[in-house]
Amino acid sequence: MDRTASADEIPEGAAEAVSTLTLRVNGTARTLTVDNRTTLLDALRDHLDLTGSKKGCDHGQCGACTVLLDGRRVNSCLLLAVVCAGASVTTVEGLSDGDRLHPVQEAFVDRDALQCGYCTPGQICSAVALLDEAAAGQPSYVTPPEQRPDGPVRLTPDEIRERMSGNICRCGAYPNIVDAIEEAAR
């Protein structure tokens, strides 16, 4: 059940309950008017028809809604769209270059890193950010002290599992997801 009202459902005289904002979504400036309570996830799905990002738990616990906000991974079910005004948002739909899949998307296909596919868009967006974070030398909880802070972080299976711990796959495709990320990192 959608708990946010669309802009045309807001009672007359309650204009302060809506905002018009512009987001750069998958490289294109998009202006939309939303109820101030609308999450980024609902804005993407219900207002922009970008349905790749999924609503799994609606509490930021499963990662199915993960998108990139100014290059950083976020749980879009927890962010209000109005807070993101002016930001750049990349969804799974925006990762490919025309007919050419992003290397992470290719690796997920090659390594059969999905089963039902529901979590896959969030897993892929998270993996794209993970690769950027590691390349920038951002350590995780399991990064060995000798790898901090100089240079890229070597992505071991433990490192990948730690960095992907915010994304749940209820089908249990974890070994293949780790393999896919290792492949994309090469």
Secondary structure, 3 states (H helix, E strand, C coil): CCCCCCHHHCCCCCHHHEEEEEEEECCEEEEEEEECCCEHHHHHHHHCCCCCCCCCCCCCCCCCCEEEECCEEEECCCCEHHHHCCCEEECHHHCCECCECCHHHHHHHHCCCCCCCCCHHHHHHHHHHHHHHHHCCCCCCCCCHHHCCCCCCCCCHHHHHHHCCCCCCCCCCHHHHHHHHHHHHC
